[in-house]
Amino acid sequence: MSESAEDRFETLAVHAGATPDPATGAVVPAIQPSTTFKQDAVGAPRQGFEYARSDNPTRRALEATIAALEGGSHGLAFASGLAATQNLLYLLDPGDRILMTDDAYGGTWRLAQQVMARYGVKTDAVDLRDLDVVDRALRSRPSARMVWIETPTNPLLKVVDIAGVSRLAASAGALTVVDNTFATPFLQRPLDLGADVVLHSATKYLGGHSDVVSGLVVTRSAQIAERLRFTQNAAGAVPSPFDCWLLMRGIRTLAVRMERACAGAARIAEWLTTRADVERVYYPGLPHHPQRDLVERQMRLPGAIVSFQIRGGGQAAHRFAAATRLFTLAESLGAVESLIEVPAAMTHLSVADTRLAVPPDLIRLSVGIEHVDDLVADLAHAFEAA
Ligand SMILES: *Cc1c(COP(=O)(O)O)cnc(C)c1O
Protein backbone atom coordinates (compact mmCIF):
# COMPACT_ATOMS: atom_id res chain seq x y z
CA MET A 1 0.00 0.00 0.00
CA SER A 2 1.20 3.45 -0.82
CA GLU A 3 -0.63 5.50 1.81
CA SER A 4 0.96 6.78 4.99
CA ALA A 5 -0.72 7.60 8.28
CA GLU A 6 -0.07 11.31 7.77
CA ASP A 7 -1.80 11.61 4.42
CA ARG A 8 -4.84 13.86 4.38
CA PHE A 9 -8.21 12.50 3.30
CA GLU A 10 -8.06 13.80 -0.29
CA THR A 11 -4.73 12.02 -0.74
CA LEU A 12 -5.89 8.83 0.93
CA ALA A 13 -8.98 8.70 -1.29
CA VAL A 14 -6.70 8.56 -4.34
CA HIS A 15 -3.98 6.29 -2.96
CA ALA A 16 -5.54 3.93 -0.39
CA GLY A 17 -5.78 0.27 -1.34
CA ALA A 18 -3.34 -2.00 -3.14
CA THR A 19 -1.87 0.44 -5.65
CA PRO A 20 0.41 0.43 -7.46
CA ASP A 21 0.12 -3.35 -7.80
CA PRO A 22 3.36 -4.72 -6.27
CA ALA A 23 3.52 -7.53 -8.87
CA THR A 24 2.92 -5.52 -12.07
CA GLY A 25 3.23 -1.84 -11.21
CA ALA A 26 -0.33 -1.23 -12.49
CA VAL A 27 -1.63 2.01 -10.96
CA VAL A 28 -5.17 0.67 -10.68
CA PRO A 29 -6.08 -2.57 -8.90
CA ALA A 30 -6.76 -5.56 -11.13
CA ILE A 31 -10.21 -7.10 -11.54
CA GLN A 32 -9.54 -10.70 -10.52
CA PRO A 33 -12.56 -12.81 -11.54
CA SER A 34 -11.15 -16.21 -10.54
CA THR A 35 -13.52 -18.08 -8.24
CA THR A 36 -10.87 -20.46 -6.95
CA PHE A 37 -7.14 -20.37 -6.19
CA LYS A 38 -4.40 -22.98 -6.55
CA GLN A 39 -3.10 -24.50 -3.36
CA ASP A 40 0.59 -25.44 -3.21
CA ALA A 41 -0.23 -28.30 -0.83
CA VAL A 42 -3.49 -29.45 0.72
CA GLY A 43 -4.70 -26.67 3.00
CA ALA A 44 -1.89 -24.28 1.99
CA PRO A 45 -3.40 -21.59 -0.24
CA ARG A 46 -1.13 -18.83 -1.56
CA GLN A 47 -1.73 -15.43 0.15
CA GLY A 48 -4.78 -16.81 1.93
CA PHE A 49 -7.04 -17.01 -1.13
CA GLU A 50 -9.05 -20.23 -1.50
CA TYR A 51 -12.50 -19.51 -2.84
CA ALA A 52 -13.79 -16.11 -4.00
CA ARG A 53 -16.84 -15.88 -1.71
CA SER A 54 -14.51 -16.14 1.28
CA ASP A 55 -11.92 -13.67 -0.01
CA ASN A 56 -10.53 -12.48 -3.32
CA PRO A 57 -7.85 -9.96 -4.31
CA THR A 58 -10.16 -7.28 -5.75
CA ARG A 59 -12.50 -7.30 -2.75
CA ARG A 60 -9.54 -7.33 -0.40
CA ALA A 61 -8.21 -4.14 -2.05
CA LEU A 62 -11.60 -2.44 -1.68
CA GLU A 63 -11.90 -3.53 1.96
CA ALA A 64 -8.45 -2.09 2.69
CA THR A 65 -9.45 1.15 0.95
CA ILE A 66 -12.61 1.79 2.97
CA ALA A 67 -10.89 0.77 6.22
CA ALA A 68 -8.18 3.40 5.55
CA LEU A 69 -10.72 6.11 4.71
CA GLU A 70 -12.81 5.51 7.83
CA GLY A 71 -9.73 5.27 10.05
CA GLY A 72 -10.53 1.65 10.89
CA SER A 73 -8.47 -1.52 10.80
CA HIS A 74 -10.97 -3.96 9.24
CA GLY A 75 -13.17 -3.39 6.17
CA LEU A 76 -15.81 -5.76 4.80
CA ALA A 77 -17.68 -5.51 1.50
CA PHE A 78 -21.20 -6.75 0.74
CA ALA A 79 -23.59 -7.05 -2.19
CA SER A 80 -25.70 -4.06 -1.02
CA GLY A 81 -26.09 -1.67 1.89
CA LEU A 82 -28.87 -3.86 3.24
CA ALA A 83 -26.73 -7.00 2.89
CA ALA A 84 -24.14 -5.18 5.02
CA THR A 85 -26.90 -4.23 7.48
CA GLN A 86 -28.12 -7.82 7.68
CA ASN A 87 -24.57 -8.98 8.36
CA LEU A 88 -24.33 -6.57 11.30
CA LEU A 89 -27.68 -7.76 12.64
CA TYR A 90 -26.25 -11.32 12.72
CA LEU A 91 -24.29 -10.06 15.74
CA LEU A 92 -27.58 -10.15 17.68
CA ASP A 93 -29.41 -13.02 19.38
CA PRO A 94 -33.12 -13.67 19.98
CA GLY A 95 -34.30 -11.44 22.84
CA ASP A 96 -31.91 -8.62 21.95
CA ARG A 97 -33.11 -5.08 21.42
CA ILE A 98 -31.95 -2.37 18.97
CA LEU A 99 -32.45 1.36 19.50
CA MET A 100 -32.77 2.91 16.06
CA THR A 101 -32.88 6.50 14.78
CA ASP A 102 -36.60 7.32 14.42
CA ASP A 103 -35.93 8.69 10.92
CA ALA A 104 -33.95 5.67 9.64
CA TYR A 105 -33.65 4.58 6.01
CA GLY A 106 -36.93 2.81 5.22
CA GLY A 107 -35.25 -0.41 4.11
CA THR A 108 -33.26 -0.64 7.35
CA TRP A 109 -36.45 -0.22 9.38
CA ARG A 110 -38.28 -2.79 7.22
CA LEU A 111 -35.48 -5.34 7.69
CA ALA A 112 -35.55 -4.80 11.45
CA GLN A 113 -39.35 -4.77 11.81
CA GLN A 114 -40.46 -7.31 9.24
CA VAL A 115 -37.56 -9.77 9.17
CA MET A 116 -35.46 -9.58 12.33
CA ALA A 117 -38.56 -9.32 14.54
CA ARG A 118 -39.48 -12.87 13.42
CA TYR A 119 -36.16 -14.03 14.85
CA GLY A 120 -36.84 -12.43 18.22
CA VAL A 121 -34.86 -9.21 17.75
CA LYS A 122 -36.88 -6.16 18.80
CA THR A 123 -36.29 -2.67 17.42
CA ASP A 124 -37.44 0.57 19.03
CA ALA A 125 -37.46 3.88 17.15
CA VAL A 126 -35.88 6.55 19.33
CA ASP A 127 -35.15 10.24 18.85
CA LEU A 128 -31.39 9.86 19.17
CA ARG A 129 -30.93 13.65 19.08
CA ASP A 130 -31.99 13.83 22.70
CA LEU A 131 -29.30 12.28 24.91
CA ASP A 132 -31.68 12.08 27.91
CA VAL A 133 -34.10 10.03 25.82
CA VAL A 134 -31.20 7.82 24.69
CA ASP A 135 -30.05 7.34 28.28
CA ARG A 136 -33.56 6.35 29.43
CA ALA A 137 -34.06 4.02 26.45
CA LEU A 138 -30.71 2.33 27.19
CA ARG A 139 -31.75 1.74 30.80
CA SER A 140 -35.20 0.30 30.04
CA ARG A 141 -35.56 -3.50 29.83
CA PRO A 142 -34.63 -5.65 28.05
CA SER A 143 -31.36 -3.75 27.78
CA ALA A 144 -30.33 -2.65 24.31
CA ARG A 145 -27.48 -4.50 22.62
CA MET A 146 -27.12 -2.14 19.66
CA VAL A 147 -27.75 1.54 18.91
CA TRP A 148 -28.28 2.29 15.22
CA ILE A 149 -27.43 5.87 14.27
CA GLU A 150 -28.04 7.55 10.96
CA THR A 151 -26.76 11.10 10.69
CA PRO A 152 -27.75 13.19 8.89
CA THR A 153 -30.98 11.22 8.62
CA ASN A 154 -32.95 10.42 5.51
CA PRO A 155 -34.92 12.46 4.48
CA LEU A 156 -35.39 14.97 7.34
CA LEU A 157 -31.65 15.58 7.87
CA LYS A 158 -31.74 15.35 11.64
CA VAL A 159 -28.26 15.28 13.13
CA VAL A 160 -27.25 12.93 15.93
CA ASP A 161 -24.34 13.54 18.32
CA ILE A 162 -22.22 10.49 17.50
CA ALA A 163 -19.75 11.03 20.36
CA GLY A 164 -22.54 11.59 22.89
CA VAL A 165 -24.59 8.56 21.90
CA SER A 166 -21.50 6.32 21.58
CA ARG A 167 -20.42 7.25 25.11
CA LEU A 168 -23.84 6.44 26.60
CA ALA A 169 -24.12 3.20 24.61
CA ALA A 170 -20.63 2.03 25.63
CA SER A 171 -21.37 2.61 29.31
CA ALA A 172 -24.58 0.56 28.92
CA GLY A 173 -22.71 -2.25 27.14
CA ALA A 174 -24.34 -1.63 23.75
CA LEU A 175 -22.60 -1.44 20.38
CA THR A 176 -22.90 1.78 18.38
CA VAL A 177 -23.36 1.45 14.62
CA VAL A 178 -23.34 4.53 12.39
CA ASP A 179 -24.84 4.43 8.91
CA ASN A 180 -22.47 6.95 7.33
CA THR A 181 -24.02 6.82 3.84
CA PHE A 182 -25.15 10.46 3.75
CA ALA A 183 -21.97 11.99 5.13
CA THR A 184 -19.23 9.67 3.78
CA PRO A 185 -15.87 9.55 5.58
CA PHE A 186 -14.92 12.81 3.85
CA LEU A 187 -17.46 14.72 5.95
CA GLN A 188 -17.44 12.69 9.16
CA ARG A 189 -15.52 9.77 10.66
CA PRO A 190 -17.69 7.99 13.24
CA LEU A 191 -14.93 5.67 14.55
CA ASP A 192 -12.91 8.73 15.59
CA LEU A 193 -15.99 9.85 17.55
CA GLY A 194 -16.32 6.58 19.48
CA ALA A 195 -18.63 4.45 17.32
CA ASP A 196 -17.86 0.72 17.11
CA VAL A 197 -18.92 0.09 13.52
CA VAL A 198 -19.49 2.23 10.41
CA LEU A 199 -21.78 1.10 7.61
CA HIS A 200 -22.26 2.41 4.07
CA SER A 201 -24.66 1.95 1.28
CA ALA A 202 -21.75 2.28 -1.15
CA THR A 203 -24.42 2.45 -3.86
CA LYS A 204 -24.63 6.16 -3.06
CA TYR A 205 -21.67 8.57 -2.67
CA LEU A 206 -18.83 6.05 -2.51
CA GLY A 207 -19.73 4.58 -5.89
CA GLY A 208 -20.92 8.01 -6.92
CA HIS A 209 -22.02 7.24 -10.48
CA SER A 210 -25.32 5.32 -10.08
CA ASP A 211 -23.78 2.18 -11.55
CA VAL A 212 -23.06 -0.20 -8.65
CA VAL A 213 -25.08 -1.56 -5.72
CA SER A 214 -22.87 -2.41 -2.76
CA GLY A 215 -22.40 -2.09 0.99
CA LEU A 216 -19.35 -1.61 3.22
CA VAL A 217 -18.62 -2.04 6.91
CA VAL A 218 -15.60 -0.84 8.92
CA THR A 219 -14.52 -1.42 12.52
CA ARG A 220 -11.41 -1.14 14.70
CA SER A 221 -12.39 -4.15 16.80
CA ALA A 222 -10.66 -7.40 15.81
CA GLN A 223 -13.30 -9.31 17.75
CA ILE A 224 -16.25 -7.74 15.92
CA ALA A 225 -14.41 -8.06 12.58
CA GLU A 226 -13.86 -11.77 13.15
CA ARG A 227 -17.57 -12.37 13.73
CA LEU A 228 -18.55 -10.23 10.73
CA ARG A 229 -15.99 -11.99 8.53
CA PHE A 230 -17.47 -15.34 9.58
CA THR A 231 -21.05 -14.37 8.67
CA GLN A 232 -19.91 -12.56 5.49
CA ASN A 233 -18.65 -15.95 4.28
CA ALA A 234 -21.35 -18.06 5.95
CA ALA A 235 -24.29 -16.05 4.52
CA GLY A 236 -22.45 -15.09 1.33
CA ALA A 237 -23.96 -11.72 0.29
CA VAL A 238 -20.72 -10.52 -1.31
CA PRO A 239 -20.11 -8.11 -4.23
CA SER A 240 -18.55 -9.22 -7.51
CA PRO A 241 -14.91 -8.33 -8.27
CA PHE A 242 -16.16 -5.97 -10.98
CA ASP A 243 -18.42 -4.16 -8.48
CA CYS A 244 -15.45 -3.86 -6.10
CA TRP A 245 -13.35 -2.36 -8.85
CA LEU A 246 -16.09 0.13 -9.81
CA LEU A 247 -16.31 1.24 -6.19
CA MET A 248 -12.57 1.81 -5.94
CA ARG A 249 -12.77 3.85 -9.13
CA GLY A 250 -15.59 5.94 -7.65
CA ILE A 251 -13.86 6.43 -4.30
CA ARG A 252 -10.82 8.03 -5.91
CA THR A 253 -12.86 11.14 -6.73
CA LEU A 254 -14.95 11.16 -3.53
CA ALA A 255 -13.41 14.30 -2.03
CA VAL A 256 -13.77 16.48 -5.14
CA ARG A 257 -17.29 15.22 -5.84
CA MET A 258 -18.38 15.89 -2.26
CA GLU A 259 -16.86 19.37 -2.19
CA ARG A 260 -18.68 20.40 -5.37
CA ALA A 261 -21.98 18.75 -4.42
CA CYS A 262 -21.98 20.27 -0.91
CA ALA A 263 -21.28 23.75 -2.31
CA GLY A 264 -24.21 23.36 -4.71
CA ALA A 265 -26.50 22.05 -1.98
CA ALA A 266 -25.69 24.97 0.32
CA ARG A 267 -26.54 27.47 -2.45
CA ILE A 268 -29.78 25.66 -3.32
CA ALA A 269 -30.88 25.35 0.32
CA GLU A 270 -30.35 29.05 0.88
CA TRP A 271 -32.21 29.92 -2.33
CA LEU A 272 -35.15 27.71 -1.34
CA THR A 273 -35.53 29.59 1.97
CA THR A 274 -36.22 32.77 -0.06
CA ARG A 275 -39.13 31.22 -2.01
CA ALA A 276 -42.73 31.96 -1.07
CA ASP A 277 -43.84 28.59 -2.48
CA VAL A 278 -41.67 26.72 0.04
CA GLU A 279 -43.04 25.91 3.49
CA ARG A 280 -39.85 24.68 5.15
CA VAL A 281 -36.29 23.78 4.15
CA TYR A 282 -34.24 21.02 5.80
CA TYR A 283 -30.47 21.35 5.41
CA PRO A 284 -27.84 20.95 8.14
CA GLY A 285 -25.93 23.97 6.83
CA LEU A 286 -28.74 26.50 7.31
CA PRO A 287 -28.45 28.89 10.27
CA HIS A 288 -31.90 27.81 11.53
CA HIS A 289 -31.03 24.09 11.63
CA PRO A 290 -31.70 23.08 15.24
CA GLN A 291 -28.31 21.37 15.62
CA ARG A 292 -26.13 23.89 13.84
CA ASP A 293 -23.37 23.81 16.50
CA LEU A 294 -23.23 20.03 16.42
CA VAL A 295 -23.05 20.08 12.61
CA GLU A 296 -20.05 22.40 12.81
CA ARG A 297 -18.35 20.23 15.40
CA GLN A 298 -19.05 16.88 13.80
CA MET A 299 -19.03 17.43 10.03
CA ARG A 300 -16.49 18.95 7.66
CA LEU A 301 -19.35 20.19 5.40
CA PRO A 302 -23.15 19.91 5.87
CA GLY A 303 -23.72 17.39 3.04
CA ALA A 304 -25.37 17.47 -0.37
CA ILE A 305 -28.93 16.38 0.38
CA VAL A 306 -31.59 19.08 0.73
CA SER A 307 -35.23 18.40 1.61
CA PHE A 308 -38.10 20.86 1.58
CA GLN A 309 -41.85 21.01 2.03
CA ILE A 310 -43.63 22.67 -0.85
CA ARG A 311 -46.81 24.71 -0.36
CA GLY A 312 -49.86 23.04 -1.91
CA GLY A 313 -49.55 19.58 -0.37
CA GLY A 314 -48.64 16.17 -1.77
CA GLN A 315 -50.13 16.91 -5.20
CA ALA A 316 -47.91 19.98 -5.61
CA ALA A 317 -44.91 17.87 -4.58
CA HIS A 318 -45.76 15.26 -7.23
CA ARG A 319 -46.19 17.92 -9.92
CA PHE A 320 -42.94 19.67 -8.96
CA ALA A 321 -40.91 16.44 -8.99
CA ALA A 322 -42.20 15.60 -12.47
CA ALA A 323 -41.41 19.07 -13.83
CA THR A 324 -37.63 19.29 -13.41
CA ARG A 325 -35.32 18.69 -16.36
CA LEU A 326 -31.84 18.31 -14.82
CA PHE A 327 -32.97 16.82 -11.52
CA THR A 328 -33.99 13.33 -12.62
CA LEU A 329 -37.07 11.92 -10.87
CA ALA A 330 -35.65 8.74 -9.37
CA GLU A 331 -34.91 6.96 -6.11
CA SER A 332 -31.37 6.78 -4.75
CA LEU A 333 -28.91 9.62 -4.16
CA GLY A 334 -25.24 10.49 -3.97
CA ALA A 335 -24.19 10.41 -7.61
CA VAL A 336 -22.72 12.96 -10.01
CA GLU A 337 -26.16 13.68 -11.51
CA SER A 338 -28.81 15.47 -9.45
CA LEU A 339 -31.90 13.51 -8.45
CA ILE A 340 -35.31 14.47 -7.08
CA GLU A 341 -37.92 12.36 -5.33
CA VAL A 342 -41.01 12.48 -3.12
CA PRO A 343 -40.08 10.26 -0.14
CA ALA A 344 -43.65 9.64 1.13
CA ALA A 345 -44.61 8.08 -2.23
CA MET A 346 -41.24 6.55 -3.17
CA THR A 347 -38.30 5.70 -0.88
CA HIS A 348 -40.37 5.89 2.31
CA LEU A 349 -43.53 4.17 1.11
CA SER A 350 -42.62 1.12 3.22
CA VAL A 351 -42.84 3.23 6.41
CA ALA A 352 -46.17 4.92 5.61
CA ASP A 353 -48.49 4.79 8.66
CA THR A 354 -45.58 4.12 11.02
CA ARG A 355 -43.69 6.40 13.37
CA LEU A 356 -41.18 6.91 10.58
CA ALA A 357 -43.72 8.29 8.10
CA VAL A 358 -42.69 11.55 6.40
CA PRO A 359 -44.85 14.54 5.29
CA PRO A 360 -46.56 13.98 1.89
CA ASP A 361 -45.43 17.41 0.64
CA LEU A 362 -41.75 16.70 1.30
CA ILE A 363 -39.35 16.73 -1.65
CA ARG A 364 -35.80 15.38 -1.39
CA LEU A 365 -33.01 16.64 -3.62
CA SER A 366 -29.72 14.85 -4.10
CA VAL A 367 -27.53 17.61 -5.46
CA GLY A 368 -24.98 16.45 -8.00
CA ILE A 369 -21.93 18.14 -9.48
CA GLU A 370 -23.56 20.09 -12.32
CA HIS A 371 -23.19 23.89 -12.42
CA VAL A 372 -25.29 25.22 -9.57
CA ASP A 373 -26.77 28.07 -11.64
CA ASP A 374 -28.24 25.50 -14.04
CA LEU A 375 -29.67 23.52 -11.12
CA VAL A 376 -31.27 26.63 -9.57
CA ALA A 377 -32.76 27.60 -12.94
CA ASP A 378 -34.19 24.09 -13.29
CA LEU A 379 -35.87 24.32 -9.87
CA ALA A 380 -37.17 27.83 -10.57
CA HIS A 381 -38.79 26.56 -13.74
CA ALA A 382 -40.35 23.62 -11.90
CA PHE A 383 -41.93 25.97 -9.35
CA GLU A 384 -43.67 27.76 -12.22
CA ALA A 385 -44.84 24.46 -13.73
CA ALA A 386 -46.11 23.12 -10.38
C1 LIG B 1 -29.66 3.31 0.23
C2 LIG B 1 -29.43 3.30 1.70
C3 LIG B 1 -29.32 2.09 2.41
C4 LIG B 1 -29.49 0.74 1.75
O1 LIG B 1 -28.46 0.47 0.84
P1 LIG B 1 -28.66 -0.42 -0.49
O2 LIG B 1 -27.30 -0.33 -1.13
O3 LIG B 1 -29.75 0.19 -1.29
O4 LIG B 1 -29.00 -1.80 -0.04
C5 LIG B 1 -29.05 2.17 3.76
N1 LIG B 1 -28.92 3.36 4.40
C6 LIG B 1 -29.04 4.53 3.74
C7 LIG B 1 -28.90 5.80 4.50
C8 LIG B 1 -29.30 4.55 2.38
O5 LIG B 1 -29.45 5.72 1.76
The ligand as a Gaussian input file, in Angstrom:
#p B3LYP/6-31G(d) Opt

LIG

0 1
 C      -29.661000       3.313000       0.231000
 C      -29.431000       3.303000       1.696000
 C      -29.317000       2.094000       2.408000
 C      -29.492000       0.736000       1.746000
 O      -28.465000       0.472000       0.838000
 P      -28.664000      -0.425000      -0.493000
 O      -27.303000      -0.329000      -1.132000
 O      -29.745000       0.191000      -1.294000
 O      -29.003000      -1.801000      -0.037000
 C      -29.047000       2.166000       3.762000
 N      -28.919000       3.361000       4.397000
 C      -29.043000       4.533000       3.744000
 C      -28.903000       5.803000       4.500000
 C      -29.302000       4.548000       2.378000
 O      -29.453000       5.719000       1.757000

